[in-house]
């Protein structure tokens, strides 16, 4: 069976798209080849790495990538996970579908580590639920 190629696209490829990539790859490793990228890539947020590790998913080896790094992949499904990425999402040749879901940016939450981690956990869990609803069996 051929794996379906899924790209999660966000503005910075720092949190939401990185967590989505890790979640889908972890849950369905035989069904999907998963990528993530950003319109303006920065770095993977340490809070994203930390809250994913709480689920036993290691995304510490992932890095922020720009759209051009994945543009030549034969992507089947593009998922924009923030409104800005949706507005600026380039055309991906051959992509059979483009989905959009807007998750809040956990990196925008201010406060102490406890508040920030709580925001990352909420978004992680929202992404996990969405993935299950849209890619689960």
C-alpha positions as CSV (number, residue, x, y, z in Angstrom):
1,X,0.0,0.0,0.0
2,X,1.3,3.4,-0.9
3,X,1.6,6.0,1.8
4,X,-0.4,9.2,1.5
5,X,1.8,12.3,1.7
6,X,0.6,15.0,4.0
7,X,2.0,18.4,4.5
8,X,1.2,20.5,7.6
9,X,1.8,24.2,6.8
10,X,2.0,27.0,9.3
11,X,3.6,30.5,9.4
12,X,6.8,29.7,11.3
13,X,6.8,25.9,11.3
14,X,7.7,26.2,15.0
15,X,4.8,24.6,17.0
16,X,1.4,23.8,15.4
17,X,2.7,22.2,12.2
18,X,5.6,20.5,14.0
19,X,3.2,18.9,16.6
20,X,0.8,17.9,13.8
21,X,3.7,16.3,11.9
22,X,4.8,14.4,15.0
23,X,1.3,13.3,15.9
24,X,0.3,11.9,12.5
25,X,3.6,10.2,12.0
26,X,3.4,8.6,15.4
27,X,-0.2,7.4,15.1
28,X,-0.2,6.1,11.6
29,X,3.4,5.4,10.5
30,X,2.4,2.9,7.9
31,X,-0.3,5.0,6.3
32,X,1.2,8.4,5.9
33,X,4.4,10.1,5.0
34,X,4.3,13.4,6.9
35,X,6.0,16.7,6.3
36,X,5.7,20.2,7.8
37,X,6.9,23.6,6.6
38,X,6.4,27.2,7.2
39,X,5.9,30.4,5.2
40,X,8.6,32.1,7.3
41,X,10.4,29.3,9.2
42,X,12.1,30.0,12.4
43,X,12.9,27.2,14.9
44,X,11.0,24.5,16.6
45,X,9.7,25.9,19.9
46,X,11.1,24.1,22.9
47,X,7.6,24.1,24.5
48,X,6.3,22.0,21.6
49,X,9.1,19.5,22.0
50,X,8.4,19.3,25.7
51,X,4.6,18.7,25.5
52,X,5.0,16.2,22.7
53,X,7.5,14.3,24.9
54,X,4.8,14.1,27.5
55,X,3.0,11.8,25.1
56,X,6.1,9.8,24.3
57,X,6.6,11.5,20.9
58,X,10.0,12.8,20.2
59,X,10.1,15.8,17.8
60,X,13.4,17.1,19.0
61,X,15.1,16.0,15.8
62,X,12.6,17.9,13.6
63,X,13.6,21.3,12.3
64,X,11.8,24.3,10.8
65,X,11.7,24.1,7.1
66,X,10.6,26.6,4.4
67,X,7.9,25.8,1.9
68,X,10.5,25.5,-0.9
69,X,12.1,22.6,0.9
70,X,9.0,20.5,0.4
71,X,7.6,22.0,-2.8
72,X,9.0,19.3,-4.9
73,X,7.5,16.5,-2.9
74,X,4.4,14.7,-4.4
75,X,2.0,16.0,-1.7
76,X,-1.4,14.4,-1.6
77,X,-2.9,16.6,1.1
78,X,-1.9,20.1,2.3
79,X,-3.3,21.1,5.7
80,X,-2.9,24.7,6.7
81,X,-3.1,25.0,10.5
82,X,-3.2,28.8,10.8
83,X,-5.1,31.5,9.0
84,X,-2.0,33.3,7.7
85,X,-0.6,30.1,6.1
86,X,-4.0,29.6,4.4
87,X,-3.9,33.1,3.0
88,X,-0.4,32.7,1.6
89,X,-0.4,29.0,0.9
90,X,1.3,28.3,-2.4
91,X,-0.1,26.0,-5.0
92,X,1.2,22.5,-4.6
93,X,1.1,20.6,-7.9
94,X,-0.6,17.3,-7.6
95,X,-2.1,17.9,-4.2
96,X,-5.4,16.2,-4.3
97,X,-6.9,18.2,-1.5
98,X,-6.2,21.2,0.7
99,X,-7.7,21.3,4.2
100,X,-7.7,24.2,6.6
101,X,-8.1,24.3,10.4
102,X,-7.1,27.2,12.5
103,X,-5.5,26.3,15.8
104,X,-4.6,29.1,18.2
105,X,-0.9,30.0,18.3
106,X,0.4,28.7,21.7
107,X,3.6,30.7,21.3
108,X,1.5,33.9,21.5
109,X,0.5,33.1,25.1
110,X,2.4,35.2,27.6
111,X,3.1,34.4,31.2
112,X,5.2,32.0,33.2
113,X,6.2,28.6,32.0
114,X,3.1,27.0,33.5
115,X,0.8,29.2,31.5
116,X,2.7,28.7,28.3
117,X,3.0,24.9,28.7
118,X,-0.8,24.8,29.4
119,X,-1.4,26.6,26.1
120,X,0.8,24.2,24.2
121,X,-0.9,21.2,25.7
122,X,-4.4,22.6,24.8
123,X,-3.3,23.1,21.2
124,X,-1.5,19.7,21.0
125,X,-4.7,18.0,22.2
126,X,-6.9,19.9,19.8
127,X,-4.6,18.9,16.9
128,X,-4.6,15.3,18.1
129,X,-8.4,15.2,18.1
130,X,-8.6,16.9,14.7
131,X,-6.1,14.3,13.3
132,X,-8.1,11.4,14.6
133,X,-11.3,12.8,13.2
134,X,-9.8,13.5,9.8
135,X,-7.1,10.8,9.3
136,X,-8.2,8.0,11.6
137,X,-9.8,4.9,10.5
